[in-house]
Amino acid sequence: MLNISVKTFEELCTAELYELLQLRSEIFVVEQECVYQDLDGKDKKALHVIGTKNNIIVAYTRIFKAGDYLAQASIGRVVVKLGERKHGYGYDIMNASIRAVEENFKETSTALSAQTYLKPFYNSLGFIEKGGEYLEDGIPHVMMLRG
């Protein structure tokens, strides 16, 4: 069972911040072999959606209100620990993130920059491709909108 919490940057304790940054690095830098600047200064503006299992962060996103990252409210840095993906935690963390956008920002439209190979996953959550493919940090992405 995934336990989900939503926190501001200020509400994160040092250990949580370290653990979620470690997970992001584990997935985006090491697993995907992508050298990029993860610490982009935007974490302070975001709400952090954290999925824990046995008190370990195994799934995570960060969400933004409209105008803080994209024109629309948005979801980013979507990660699920490699060994935990078989449990469907990607759906759990994304559904929690969509609800968090609606509840905290009173928004029904949400955008995200999806890695192209994940389009079917995001389609299943109601996101639709808007525009063509582009490279972000050397990885093919596509803009997707929901609502």
C-alpha positions as CSV (number, residue, x, y, z in Angstrom):
1,M,0.0,0.0,0.0
2,L,1.3,3.4,-1.0
3,N,0.9,6.2,1.6
4,I,0.7,9.6,-0.1
5,S,1.3,13.0,1.4
6,V,1.4,16.5,-0.2
7,K,3.9,19.0,1.3
8,T,5.2,22.4,0.6
9,F,9.0,22.8,0.3
10,E,9.1,24.3,3.9
11,E,7.2,21.3,5.2
12,L,9.8,18.8,4.0
13,C,12.2,17.6,6.6
14,T,15.9,17.4,5.6
15,A,15.7,13.6,5.4
16,E,12.7,13.7,3.1
17,L,14.3,16.2,0.8
18,Y,17.5,14.2,0.7
19,E,15.5,11.0,-0.1
20,L,13.4,12.5,-2.8
21,L,16.4,14.1,-4.5
22,Q,18.2,10.8,-4.3
23,L,15.3,9.1,-6.0
24,R,15.1,11.7,-8.7
25,S,18.8,11.3,-9.3
26,E,18.6,7.5,-9.3
27,I,16.0,7.5,-12.0
28,F,16.7,10.6,-14.2
29,V,20.5,10.7,-14.0
30,V,21.6,7.1,-13.4
31,E,18.9,4.9,-14.9
32,Q,18.2,7.1,-17.8
33,E,21.8,8.2,-18.2
34,C,20.9,11.8,-18.6
35,V,23.2,14.5,-17.3
36,Y,21.0,17.5,-16.5
37,Q,20.5,20.1,-13.7
38,D,17.8,18.5,-11.5
39,L,18.2,21.2,-8.8
40,D,16.6,23.9,-11.0
41,G,15.4,26.3,-8.2
42,K,11.8,25.4,-8.8
43,D,11.3,23.0,-5.8
44,K,10.6,26.0,-3.5
45,K,7.5,26.9,-5.6
46,A,6.2,23.4,-5.9
47,L,4.0,21.2,-3.9
48,H,5.6,17.8,-3.4
49,V,3.5,14.7,-3.8
50,I,5.3,11.9,-2.0
51,G,4.4,8.2,-2.1
52,T,6.0,6.1,0.7
53,K,6.0,2.4,1.4
54,N,7.4,1.1,4.6
55,N,8.6,4.7,5.3
56,I,10.7,4.8,2.2
57,I,9.9,7.2,-0.7
58,V,9.2,5.0,-3.7
59,A,7.1,7.4,-5.9
60,Y,7.1,11.2,-6.3
61,T,5.9,14.2,-8.3
62,R,6.1,17.9,-7.9
63,I,3.1,20.1,-8.9
64,F,2.9,23.8,-9.8
65,K,0.0,26.3,-9.9
66,A,-0.6,28.0,-13.3
67,G,2.2,30.4,-14.1
68,D,4.8,29.0,-11.7
69,Y,6.3,26.6,-14.3
70,L,4.0,26.4,-17.3
71,A,1.0,28.6,-18.3
72,Q,-1.3,25.9,-16.9
73,A,-1.1,24.0,-13.6
74,S,1.5,21.3,-14.1
75,I,2.9,18.0,-12.9
76,G,6.6,17.2,-13.2
77,R,9.5,15.0,-12.0
78,V,7.3,11.9,-12.1
79,V,9.2,9.0,-10.7
80,V,8.7,5.5,-9.3
81,K,11.5,3.5,-7.9
82,L,12.6,0.8,-10.4
83,G,11.7,-2.2,-8.2
84,E,8.3,-0.8,-7.3
85,R,6.9,-0.1,-10.8
86,K,5.1,-3.5,-11.0
87,H,2.7,-2.4,-8.3
88,G,1.0,0.3,-10.3
89,Y,2.4,3.1,-8.1
90,G,2.7,5.3,-11.2
91,Y,-1.0,5.5,-11.5
92,D,-1.4,6.0,-7.7
93,I,1.1,8.9,-7.6
94,M,-0.3,10.5,-10.8
95,N,-4.0,10.2,-9.6
96,A,-2.9,11.8,-6.3
97,S,-1.1,14.5,-8.1
98,I,-4.1,15.3,-10.3
99,R,-6.3,15.5,-7.2
100,A,-3.7,17.7,-5.5
101,V,-3.8,20.1,-8.4
102,E,-7.6,20.3,-8.3
103,E,-7.8,20.6,-4.5
104,N,-4.8,23.0,-3.9
105,F,-4.9,25.1,-7.0
106,K,-8.6,24.8,-7.9
107,E,-7.6,23.9,-11.5
108,T,-9.2,21.4,-13.7
109,S,-6.6,21.7,-16.5
110,T,-3.2,20.2,-16.0
111,A,-0.1,20.1,-18.3
112,L,3.0,18.0,-18.3
113,S,6.1,17.4,-20.4
114,A,6.0,13.7,-21.0
115,Q,8.8,11.5,-22.1
116,T,7.5,10.3,-25.5
117,Y,7.6,6.6,-24.7
118,L,5.2,7.2,-21.8
119,K,2.4,8.7,-23.9
120,P,0.2,5.6,-23.5
121,F,0.6,5.8,-19.7
122,Y,-0.4,9.4,-19.6
123,N,-3.2,8.9,-22.2
124,S,-4.7,6.3,-19.8
125,L,-4.9,9.1,-17.2
126,G,-6.7,11.4,-19.6
127,F,-3.8,13.4,-20.9
128,I,-3.8,14.3,-24.6
129,E,-0.8,15.2,-26.8
130,K,-0.5,18.8,-27.7
131,G,2.1,19.7,-30.3
132,G,5.0,17.7,-31.7
133,E,7.9,16.0,-30.2
134,Y,10.9,17.9,-28.9
135,L,14.1,17.2,-27.1
136,E,14.4,18.0,-23.4
137,D,17.8,17.2,-21.9
138,G,18.5,15.0,-24.9
139,I,15.4,12.9,-24.4
140,P,12.3,13.0,-26.7
141,H,9.3,14.6,-25.0
142,V,5.8,15.8,-25.9
143,M,3.6,18.3,-24.2
144,M,0.4,16.8,-22.9
145,L,-2.8,18.3,-21.4
146,R,-5.6,17.0,-19.3
147,G,-9.0,18.7,-18.8
